[in-house]
Amino acid sequence: MKKLVAYITTGYPSLDFTIDITLSLKEVGVDTIELGIPFSDPVADGPTIELANLKALQSGFKIQHLFDISKEIAPKIDTLWMGYFNPFYHIGLDRFISEAKKSKVNGFIIPDLPFEEAQAYKPTIEREGLNLIDFIAPTDSKERIKKIVSSAKKFIYLVAYTGITGAKHSEDLKPIIDSVKEFTTTPIYVGFGVNQATAKEKVKGADGVIVGSAFIKILLDDSLTNSQKIDKISAIAKEIKEKINE
């Protein structure tokens, strides 16, 4: 069965909401939760997730909140922390590793940490039984793909196009998926621009999809109550999970 990873901005609109939406998503078939760490300059994310980051920070989000929430979530569903390298560097990778192990978080997604630079940290992370997710882009050469995927674990994050999350782009992913599969059997999950309309097409040849902006748009809809947001996001997640497995 093909997998669904759901990105949620931690702490927005509230800490309790993050716990509630995560557990609801688990019930409708989401396999992995990507808890986004709010950051002031999320360079790989589009305006939707950027706004959610800003609102979370304005409402008082602190990194300790991430650690506290994760203790409620991670024992119940596979959980990864998605964040930019600045907080990991500022607070210290050792602290993040320690807190992840305490809460049963399974690893990190750090989109602004290039593969070459990540090699300074990846052995430490993996030695502690955690994962650092590797990225592949359609612009990567076969030589670079081979190098990146040679040590990839858990899954490979295939960026569906060159750009930011949530943008409306379409690219033929078959050549890049075929190239990755030449060198590894590690699962390939497609991210960027995945929603109800695109999920079935984007998952072709891959093992799963990563959905963020499609959920966060609803998170930001102030015309909805928190309960309505949970219901709507969960319904979309259920639809996407069904579509990628048709």
Secondary structure by P-SEA (a helix, b strand, c coil): cbbbbbbbccccccaaaaaaaaaaaaaaccccccccccccccccccaaaaaaaaaaaaacccaaaaaaaaaacccccbbbbbbcaaaaaaacaaaaaaaaaaaccccccccccccccccccaaaaaaacccbbbbbcccccaaaaaaaacccccccccccccccccccccccaaaaaaaaaaccccbbbbbcccccccccccccccccccccaaaaaaaacccccaaaaaaaaaaaaaaaaaaaac
